[in-house]
Amino acid sequence: MTMRTLDGRRFADMVQQGAAHLANNAKTVDALNVFPVPDGDTGTNMNLSMTSGAKEVKANASDHIGNVAAALAKGLLMGARGNSGVILSQLFRGFAKAVEGKQAVNSFEFAAALQAGVDTAYKAGMKPVEGTILTVAKEAARKAVEVAKKERDVIAVMEAALAEAKAALQRTPELLPILKEVGVVDSGGQGLVYIYEGFLAALKGEIVSAARAEARMDDLVKMVHHQSAQSHIHADEIEFGYCTEFMVRFEPEKLAEHPFSEETFRRELSQFGDSLLVVADEELVKVHIHSETPGEVLTYGQRYGSLINIKIENMREQHANIVGKEAKTLPGVAKEEAKPYGIVAVAMGAGVAELFRSIGAHAIIEGGQTMNPSTEEIADAIRLANAETVFVLPNNKNIVMAAKQAAELSEQRVIVIPSKTVPQGLAALLAFNPAQSAEQNERAMTAALSRVKTGQVTFSVRDTTIDGIEIQKGDYMGLWDDRIIAADKDKLAVTKRLLDALIDEESEIVTILYGEDATEIDVETVVAYLETKHDGVEVEVHNGKQPLYPFIISVE
């Protein structure tokens, strides 16, 4: 079987297959994250980004490859989440530019488009790091162009690109020492390989587990977009009024009575509502569902273990709030006069969000470790801030690029302060002065980032060894920025060692944000330790209510 030209219909099929195959393997990509923290960033981000692109392609069916590629680029741009998602969007933004205006492309034009995507991604204002998805994409495109110079078959070119992508992926540990130390390949590169495997299967007329993946993709789309969808319906049309999210930590004694089957669990839960998402591993199951009886849902989940990270929201009330906000921007509706400054912050945890609001943030985007907001969500928050100049605090290193991409899309003046942690974001916000110019505030807020040290306590999702520290699955870890300072079964022992590392003679203020997994006794123990061991510092304590991280520590 050979293929001399590639049109829009076949390329659209490639996109759907690539997205489906990535969705099926998102957990595998997540598991390749170097640090064993419960973030699940890369696979989740690439999956949701590609899902957004595939959805846009499906809504704009065409025989014209230029039109289909443009739809993919638009969907990826607006849905891009995290660094991996932004890079993916840039790869196909360049691809789309290369095929713009073309009904179909030959093998060389297809290869050249892959190369154009790489060129765009490398020039997109990011610092290229070799040994990542960029390297895998670059080597795959290079091989595609090389083969296309003598091969007219599009399938053969895609085969060569995929083979080289796989080879480049295996070489990533030689380019990034941390990958070699941990014993994994680059997660973003692996995600791209899954997409390319789907591409090749579509070209050959094969199917890559599409049915299962499409079901999962639909669930994820519902989960991510359920809030914005509210603006298109009336409150009395919401059949299942409570957005219910929770996790079940499995307990052996309960599993003995009720053995867990993900398929059965999903089927049983489906009777309680819609927009169901179930993701499970050996220790936990995470659930998202829209239900009219959230209590019954929680009771069912309790059959298998203890409930954690519970969040229930009344969507009928949300609907009223969202429609009210969006009405301000509808044609014919008077719009409030823009204020001089607006501040948008990303935060995970009700307490953390309230803390940002209390010191001046005008809009909070829910997101962080487990769910990075998309470019579109950040752009919407910027618009709703309704200000002449908007400062954006990403508060996570994996959200900075999406924030900058959102800034480029905005008609307002947007300044992204590259805060990589919640403490950095809080420090930057405290440095904001509405009486100063935008330039003065940018300098002051950016300078504040370097005056705060961030420590975080979380747990390991797998066994590994980093920087000579042996870590077992389930161990608590103390992180100082990107360094693991301590690991132990004892959460408080890790917290104390982390505090000892962060605090020095110049430290004046220690702020503790405690999360859902920290008890009152835990907090009292930590405060008592500070008062005894580091009595020269002032201690502030706030209930951040953040998931996954019992303690987030700021030292100034």
C-alpha positions as CSV (number, residue, x, y, z in Angstrom):
1,M,0.0,0.0,0.0
2,T,1.4,3.4,-1.0
3,M,0.0,6.9,-0.7
4,R,1.3,9.7,-3.0
5,T,-0.8,12.5,-1.5
6,L,-2.3,13.3,1.9
7,D,-5.6,15.2,2.0
8,G,-7.7,16.7,4.8
9,R,-9.9,13.7,5.4
10,R,-7.0,11.3,5.9
11,F,-5.1,13.8,8.0
12,A,-8.1,14.3,10.2
13,D,-8.2,10.5,10.7
14,M,-4.5,10.7,11.7
15,V,-5.3,13.3,14.3
16,Q,-8.2,11.3,15.8
17,Q,-6.0,8.1,15.9
18,G,-3.1,10.0,17.4
19,A,-5.3,11.5,20.1
20,A,-6.9,8.2,20.9
21,H,-3.6,6.3,21.2
22,L,-2.2,9.0,23.5
23,A,-5.4,9.0,25.6
24,N,-5.0,5.2,26.0
25,N,-1.5,5.6,27.2
26,A,-1.7,8.9,29.2
27,K,-1.0,7.0,32.5
28,T,2.1,5.5,31.0
29,V,3.4,8.9,30.1
30,D,2.5,10.3,33.5
31,A,4.5,7.5,35.1
32,L,7.7,8.7,33.3
33,N,7.8,12.0,35.1
34,V,11.3,12.2,36.6
35,F,10.2,13.3,40.1
36,P,7.9,10.8,41.7
37,V,5.5,13.4,42.9
38,P,1.7,12.9,42.4
39,D,1.5,15.5,39.7
40,G,0.7,13.4,36.6
41,D,1.6,16.4,34.5
42,T,2.9,15.3,31.1
43,G,0.5,12.6,30.1
44,T,-2.5,14.5,31.4
45,N,-1.5,17.8,29.8
46,M,-0.6,16.3,26.4
47,N,-3.8,14.2,26.5
48,L,-6.1,17.1,27.3
49,S,-4.3,19.4,24.8
50,M,-4.5,16.8,22.0
51,T,-8.1,16.1,22.9
52,S,-8.9,19.8,22.4
53,G,-7.2,19.7,19.0
54,A,-9.0,16.6,17.9
55,K,-12.3,18.0,18.9
56,E,-11.7,21.1,16.8
57,V,-10.8,18.9,13.8
58,K,-13.9,16.9,14.2
59,A,-16.0,20.0,14.3
60,N,-14.4,21.3,11.0
61,A,-14.4,18.3,8.7
62,S,-12.9,19.0,5.4
63,D,-11.0,17.5,2.4
64,H,-8.6,20.4,2.5
65,I,-5.5,19.6,4.6
66,G,-4.8,23.3,5.1
67,N,-8.2,23.8,6.8
68,V,-7.9,20.7,8.9
69,A,-4.4,21.6,10.1
70,A,-5.6,25.1,10.9
71,A,-8.4,23.6,13.0
72,L,-5.9,21.3,14.8
73,A,-3.6,24.2,15.5
74,K,-6.5,26.3,16.9
75,G,-7.7,23.5,19.1
76,L,-4.3,22.8,20.4
77,L,-3.5,26.5,21.0
78,M,-6.6,27.1,23.0
79,G,-6.5,23.8,24.9
80,A,-2.7,23.7,25.5
81,R,-1.9,22.8,29.1
82,G,1.5,22.7,30.8
83,N,4.8,23.0,29.0
84,S,4.3,19.8,27.1
85,G,0.9,20.9,25.8
86,V,2.3,24.3,24.7
87,I,5.2,22.7,22.9
88,L,2.8,20.3,21.1
89,S,0.6,23.3,20.1
90,Q,3.7,25.0,18.6
91,L,4.8,21.9,16.7
92,F,1.4,21.8,14.9
93,R,1.1,25.5,14.6
94,G,4.2,25.5,12.4
95,F,2.9,22.4,10.6
96,A,-0.4,24.3,9.8
97,K,1.5,27.3,8.5
98,A,3.5,25.1,6.1
99,V,0.3,23.5,4.6
100,E,-1.8,26.6,4.6
101,G,-3.9,27.0,1.5
102,K,-3.1,23.4,0.2
103,Q,-5.8,20.9,-0.7
104,A,-3.4,18.0,-0.3
105,V,0.4,17.5,0.1
106,N,2.9,15.1,-1.3
107,S,5.5,13.2,0.8
108,F,8.1,16.0,0.7
109,E,5.6,18.7,1.6
110,F,4.4,16.5,4.5
111,A,8.0,16.1,5.8
112,A,8.7,19.8,5.3
113,A,5.6,20.6,7.4
114,L,6.9,18.4,10.2
115,Q,10.2,20.3,10.0
116,A,8.4,23.6,10.0
117,G,6.7,22.6,13.2
118,V,10.0,21.9,14.8
119,D,11.4,25.3,13.7
120,T,8.3,27.1,15.2
121,A,8.6,25.2,18.5
122,Y,12.3,26.0,18.8
123,K,11.7,29.7,18.1
124,A,8.6,30.1,20.4
125,G,10.4,32.0,23.1
126,M,11.2,29.0,25.2
127,K,14.7,27.8,26.1
128,P,15.2,24.6,24.1
129,V,16.3,21.7,26.2
130,E,17.7,18.7,24.4
131,G,16.7,15.3,25.6
132,T,13.0,16.3,25.6
133,I,10.0,16.2,23.2
134,L,11.8,18.9,21.2
135,T,14.6,16.5,20.4
136,V,12.3,13.7,19.5
137,A,10.3,15.9,17.2
138,K,13.5,17.4,15.6
139,E,15.1,14.0,14.9
140,A,11.8,12.6,13.5
141,A,11.4,15.6,11.2
142,R,15.0,15.4,10.1
143,K,14.6,11.8,9.1
144,A,11.3,12.5,7.4
145,V,12.9,15.2,5.2
146,E,15.8,12.9,4.4
147,V,13.6,10.0,3.3
148,A,11.1,12.3,1.4
149,K,13.9,13.5,-0.9
150,K,13.8,10.1,-2.6
151,E,10.6,8.5,-1.4
152,R,7.2,9.6,-2.8
153,D,5.1,7.5,-0.4
154,V,3.7,9.4,2.5
155,I,3.3,6.2,4.5
156,A,7.0,5.4,4.1
157,V,7.9,8.9,5.3
158,M,5.7,8.6,8.3
159,E,7.2,5.1,9.1
160,A,10.7,6.7,8.9
161,A,9.7,9.6,11.1
162,L,8.2,7.2,13.7
163,A,11.2,4.9,13.7
164,E,13.6,7.8,14.3
165,A,11.3,9.3,16.9
166,K,11.5,6.0,18.8
167,A,15.3,5.9,18.4
168,A,15.6,9.5,19.6
169,L,13.4,8.8,22.6
170,Q,15.8,6.0,23.6
171,R,18.7,8.4,23.4
172,T,17.1,11.1,25.6
173,P,18.7,9.7,28.8
174,E,22.1,10.3,27.2
175,L,21.2,14.0,26.8
176,L,19.6,14.6,30.1
177,P,21.5,13.1,33.0
178,I,18.6,13.1,35.3
179,L,16.7,10.8,33.0
180,K,19.6,8.4,33.1
181,E,19.9,8.6,36.8
182,V,16.2,7.8,37.3
183,G,16.1,5.2,34.5
184,V,13.4,6.6,32.3
185,V,13.0,8.2,28.9
186,D,11.6,11.7,28.4
187,S,7.8,11.7,29.1
188,G,7.0,14.3,26.5
189,G,8.9,12.5,23.9
190,Q,7.1,9.3,24.7
191,G,3.8,11.1,24.3
192,L,4.8,12.4,20.9
193,V,5.7,8.8,19.9
194,Y,2.2,7.6,20.9
195,I,0.7,10.4,18.7
196,Y,2.9,9.4,15.7
197,E,2.0,5.7,16.2
198,G,-1.6,6.7,15.9
199,F,-0.7,8.8,12.8
200,L,0.9,5.8,11.1
201,A,-1.9,3.4,12.0
202,A,-4.4,5.8,10.4
203,L,-2.3,6.1,7.2
204,K,-2.3,2.3,7.0
205,G,-6.0,2.0,7.6
206,E,-5.6,0.4,11.0
207,I,-7.2,1.1,14.3
208,V,-5.4,1.7,17.6
209,S,-7.9,0.8,20.4
210,A,-10.0,3.7,19.3
211,A,-13.3,2.8,21.0
212,R,-11.9,2.7,24.5
213,A,-9.9,5.9,24.0
214,E,-12.8,7.9,22.5
215,A,-14.9,7.1,25.5
216,R,-12.1,8.3,27.8
217,M,-11.6,11.4,25.7
218,D,-15.3,12.3,25.9
219,D,-15.1,11.9,29.7
220,L,-12.1,14.2,29.9
221,V,-13.7,16.8,27.7
222,K,-16.7,16.9,29.9
223,M,-14.6,17.2,33.0
224,V,-12.5,20.0,31.6
225,H,-15.3,22.0,30.0
226,H,-18.3,21.5,32.2
227,Q,-18.1,24.9,33.7
228,S,-18.0,26.9,30.4
229,A,-20.8,24.7,29.0
230,Q,-23.1,26.1,31.7
231,S,-23.5,29.4,29.8
232,H,-25.3,27.7,27.0
233,I,-28.2,26.1,29.1
234,H,-30.7,27.2,31.6
235,A,-30.4,26.3,35.3
236,D,-33.6,24.3,35.1
237,E,-32.1,22.2,32.3
238,I,-29.3,20.9,34.6
239,E,-30.5,17.4,35.3
240,F,-27.6,16.5,37.7
241,G,-26.9,19.5,39.8
242,Y,-23.8,18.7,41.8
243,C,-20.3,18.4,40.4
244,T,-18.8,15.8,42.7
245,E,-15.1,15.0,42.8
246,F,-13.4,12.7,45.3
247,M,-10.7,10.1,45.7
248,V,-10.9,6.7,47.5
249,R,-7.8,5.4,49.2
250,F,-8.2,1.6,49.1
251,E,-8.3,-0.3,52.4
252,P,-7.4,-4.0,52.4
253,E,-10.2,-5.0,54.8
254,K,-12.8,-3.4,52.6
255,L,-11.3,-4.8,49.4
256,A,-11.6,-8.2,50.9
257,E,-15.3,-7.8,51.1
258,H,-15.7,-5.8,47.9
259,P,-12.9,-6.6,45.4
260,F,-12.3,-3.6,43.2
261,S,-12.9,-3.7,39.4
262,E,-12.5,-0.4,37.6
263,E,-15.0,-1.5,35.0
264,T,-17.6,-2.5,37.6
265,F,-16.9,0.6,39.6
266,R,-17.5,2.8,36.6
267,R,-20.6,0.9,35.6
268,E,-22.2,1.1,39.0
269,L,-21.4,4.8,39.4
270,S,-22.9,5.6,36.1
271,Q,-26.4,5.1,37.5
272,F,-25.9,8.1,39.8
273,G,-25.4,10.7,37.1
274,D,-23.4,11.7,34.0
275,S,-20.0,13.2,32.9
276,L,-18.3,10.4,34.7
277,L,-14.6,10.0,34.9
278,V,-12.9,7.2,36.8
279,V,-9.1,6.9,37.0
280,A,-7.5,4.2,39.2
281,D,-4.2,2.8,40.2
282,E,-3.1,0.3,42.8
283,E,-3.7,2.6,45.8
284,L,-6.4,5.1,44.8
285,V,-9.3,5.7,42.5
286,K,-10.3,9.3,41.5
287,V,-13.8,10.1,40.5
288,H,-15.5,13.0,38.8
289,I,-19.3,12.9,38.3
290,H,-22.3,15.2,37.9
291,S,-25.0,13.8,40.2
292,E,-28.2,14.8,41.9
293,T,-27.4,12.7,44.9
294,P,-23.7,13.2,45.8
295,G,-24.2,11.6,49.2
296,E,-25.1,8.3,47.6
297,V,-22.1,8.5,45.3
298,L,-19.8,9.0,48.3
299,T,-21.4,6.2,50.2
300,Y,-20.8,3.8,47.3
301,G,-17.2,4.9,47.1
302,Q,-16.7,4.2,50.8
303,R,-17.3,0.5,50.1
304,Y,-13.7,0.3,48.9
305,G,-11.8,2.5,51.3
306,S,-11.6,6.0,52.9
307,L,-12.7,9.1,51.1
308,I,-10.2,12.0,50.6
309,N,-10.0,15.2,48.5
310,I,-13.8,15.6,48.5
311,K,-15.2,18.6,46.5
312,I,-18.9,19.1,45.8
313,E,-20.1,22.2,43.9
314,N,-23.7,23.3,43.1
315,M,-23.7,23.8,39.3
316,R,-27.0,25.6,39.3
317,E,-25.4,28.3,41.4
318,Q,-22.3,28.2,39.3
319,H,-24.5,28.6,36.2
320,A,-26.0,31.8,37.5
321,N,-22.5,33.2,38.4
322,I,-21.0,32.3,35.0
323,V,-23.9,33.6,33.0
324,G,-23.7,36.8,35.0
325,K,-20.0,37.2,34.2
326,E,-20.3,36.4,30.6
327,A,-23.2,38.7,30.1
328,K,-20.8,41.6,30.6
329,T,-19.1,40.7,27.3
330,L,-22.2,39.9,25.2
331,P,-23.0,42.3,22.3
332,G,-25.6,44.9,23.3
333,V,-24.9,44.5,27.0
334,A,-23.3,47.4,28.8
335,K,-19.7,46.5,29.8
336,E,-18.2,47.8,33.1
337,E,-15.5,50.3,32.6
338,A,-12.1,48.7,32.7
339,K,-10.0,49.3,35.8
340,P,-6.3,50.2,35.6
341,Y,-5.0,46.9,36.9
342,G,-6.2,43.4,37.2
343,I,-4.5,40.4,38.8
344,V,-5.1,36.7,37.8
345,A,-3.6,34.0,39.9
346,V,-3.6,30.2,39.5
347,A,-4.3,28.3,42.8
348,M,-5.2,24.8,43.9
349,G,-7.0,24.6,47.2
350,A,-9.9,26.7,48.6
351,G,-7.7,28.2,51.3
352,V,-4.9,29.1,49.0
353,A,-7.4,30.7,46.6
354,E,-8.9,32.8,49.4
355,L,-5.4,33.9,50.5
356,F,-4.7,35.2,47.0
357,R,-8.1,37.0,47.0
358,S,-7.5,38.5,50.4
359,I,-4.3,40.3,49.3
360,G,-5.6,41.6,46.0
361,A,-6.1,38.9,43.3
362,H,-9.2,39.8,41.1
363,A,-9.6,36.4,39.4
364,I,-8.5,32.9,40.5
365,I,-8.1,30.0,38.1
366,E,-8.4,26.7,39.8
367,G,-5.4,24.6,38.9
368,G,-2.0,23.5,39.8
369,Q,-0.2,20.2,40.3
370,T,-2.9,17.8,39.1
371,M,-4.8,19.9,36.6
372,N,-3.0,22.7,34.7
373,P,-5.4,25.3,33.2
374,S,-5.5,25.6,29.5
375,T,-4.4,28.6,27.4
376,E,-8.1,29.3,26.8
377,E,-9.0,29.2,30.5
378,I,-6.2,31.6,31.3
379,A,-7.2,33.9,28.4
380,D,-10.8,33.9,29.6
381,A,-9.7,34.9,33.1
382,I,-7.7,37.7,31.7
383,R,-10.7,39.0,29.8
384,L,-13.0,38.7,32.8
385,A,-10.5,40.6,34.9
386,N,-11.6,43.6,32.8
387,A,-8.5,45.8,33.3
388,E,-6.3,47.8,31.1
389,T,-3.2,45.9,32.3
390,V,-3.5,42.4,33.7
391,F,-0.8,40.7,35.8
392,V,-0.8,36.9,35.6
393,L,0.7,34.7,38.4
394,P,1.0,31.1,37.1
395,N,2.4,29.9,40.5
396,N,3.6,26.6,38.8
397,K,6.6,26.1,36.5
398,N,4.4,24.0,34.2
399,I,1.9,26.8,33.7
400,V,4.2,29.7,32.8
401,M,4.4,28.9,29.1
402,A,0.6,28.5,28.8
403,A,0.2,31.9,30.6
404,K,2.5,33.6,28.1
405,Q,0.7,32.0,25.2
406,A,-2.6,33.3,26.6
407,A,-1.0,36.8,27.0
408,E,-0.2,36.8,23.3
409,L,-3.9,36.0,22.4
410,S,-5.3,38.8,24.6
411,E,-6.3,42.3,23.4
412,Q,-5.4,43.7,26.8
413,R,-2.0,44.4,28.0
414,V,-0.9,41.3,29.9
415,I,2.3,40.9,32.0
416,V,3.1,37.4,33.1
417,I,5.1,37.3,36.3
418,P,6.9,33.9,36.1
419,S,6.0,32.7,39.6
420,K,6.7,28.9,39.8
421,T,5.4,28.2,43.3
422,V,2.5,29.5,45.5
423,P,4.9,31.2,47.9
424,Q,6.5,33.0,45.0
425,G,3.1,34.1,43.7
426,L,2.1,35.4,47.2
427,A,5.4,37.3,47.5
428,A,4.9,38.9,44.0
429,L,1.3,39.9,44.8
430,L,2.4,41.5,48.1
431,A,5.0,43.6,46.1
432,F,2.2,45.0,43.8
433,N,1.5,48.7,44.3
434,P,-1.5,50.1,42.4
435,A,0.0,53.6,42.7
436,Q,3.1,52.6,40.6
437,S,3.3,52.2,36.9
438,A,3.0,48.8,35.1
439,E,6.7,48.8,34.5
440,Q,7.6,49.5,38.1
441,N,5.2,46.8,39.3
442,E,6.6,44.3,36.9
443,R,10.2,44.9,38.2
444,A,9.1,44.8,41.8
445,M,6.9,41.7,41.5
446,T,9.6,39.9,39.5
447,A,12.3,40.8,42.0
448,A,10.1,39.5,44.8
449,L,10.3,36.0,43.4
450,S,13.9,35.6,44.3
451,R,13.4,36.7,47.9
452,V,11.4,33.7,48.9
453,K,12.4,30.0,49.3
454,T,9.8,27.4,48.7
455,G,9.5,24.0,50.4
456,Q,6.9,21.4,49.7
457,V,6.0,18.1,51.4
458,T,4.3,15.4,49.3
459,F,4.4,11.6,48.7
460,S,6.2,9.4,46.2
461,V,4.1,7.6,43.6
462,R,6.9,5.1,42.8
463,D,10.3,3.7,43.9
464,T,13.3,5.7,42.6
465,T,16.7,7.0,43.5
466,I,17.5,10.7,42.9
467,D,20.7,12.5,44.1
468,G,21.7,9.5,46.1
469,I,18.4,9.5,48.0
470,E,16.5,6.2,47.9
471,I,12.8,6.7,47.8
472,Q,10.1,4.1,48.1
473,K,6.6,4.4,46.8
474,G,4.4,6.0,49.5
475,D,7.4,7.8,51.2
476,Y,6.9,11.4,52.1
477,M,9.4,13.7,50.4
478,G,10.6,17.2,51.2
479,L,11.3,19.4,48.1
480,W,13.2,22.6,48.0
481,D,12.3,23.9,44.5
482,D,13.4,21.1,42.2
483,R,15.6,19.3,44.8
484,I,14.6,16.5,47.0
485,I,16.0,17.2,50.4
486,A,14.6,14.3,52.4
487,A,12.5,11.2,52.1
488,D,11.0,9.1,54.9
489,K,7.8,7.2,55.9
490,D,7.3,9.8,58.6
491,K,5.7,12.9,57.3
492,L,6.7,15.1,60.2
493,A,10.3,13.9,60.2
494,V,10.5,15.0,56.5
495,T,8.9,18.3,57.3
496,K,11.4,19.1,60.0
497,R,14.4,18.2,57.9
498,L,13.1,20.4,55.1
499,L,12.6,23.3,57.5
500,D,16.1,22.9,58.8
501,A,17.4,23.1,55.2
502,L,15.3,26.1,54.2
503,I,15.9,28.3,57.3
504,D,19.2,30.1,57.8
505,E,20.5,33.0,59.8
506,E,19.0,35.6,57.5
507,S,15.5,34.0,57.5
508,E,12.8,36.2,59.2
509,I,9.4,34.8,58.3
510,V,8.2,31.2,57.8
511,T,4.7,30.7,56.4
512,I,3.1,27.3,56.6
513,L,0.2,26.4,54.2
514,Y,-1.2,23.1,55.4
515,G,-3.3,20.9,53.2
516,E,-6.0,18.3,53.3
517,D,-3.7,15.6,54.4
518,A,-2.3,17.5,57.4
519,T,-4.1,17.1,60.8
520,E,-4.3,19.7,63.5
521,I,-1.8,17.7,65.5
522,D,0.5,17.7,62.5
523,V,0.3,21.5,62.3
524,E,0.8,21.9,66.1
525,T,3.8,19.7,66.0
526,V,5.4,21.6,63.2
527,V,4.8,25.0,64.8
528,A,6.2,23.7,68.1
529,Y,9.3,22.5,66.3
530,L,9.8,25.9,64.8
531,E,9.4,27.7,68.0
532,T,11.9,25.4,69.7
533,K,14.5,24.9,67.0
534,H,14.2,28.1,65.1
535,D,12.9,30.6,67.6
536,G,14.3,33.6,65.8
537,V,11.7,33.4,63.0
538,E,8.2,34.7,62.9
539,V,5.7,31.9,62.0
540,E,2.4,32.4,60.1
541,V,0.0,29.5,59.5
542,H,-2.8,29.3,57.0
543,N,-5.2,26.4,56.0
544,G,-4.5,26.2,52.3
545,K,-6.8,23.1,51.9
546,Q,-4.6,22.1,49.0
547,P,-4.6,18.4,47.9
548,L,-1.6,16.1,47.7
549,Y,0.8,18.5,49.5
550,P,0.3,18.3,53.3
551,F,2.6,21.3,53.7
552,I,3.7,24.2,51.5
553,I,6.4,26.3,53.2
554,S,7.5,29.8,52.4
555,V,10.7,31.2,54.0
556,E,11.7,34.9,53.6
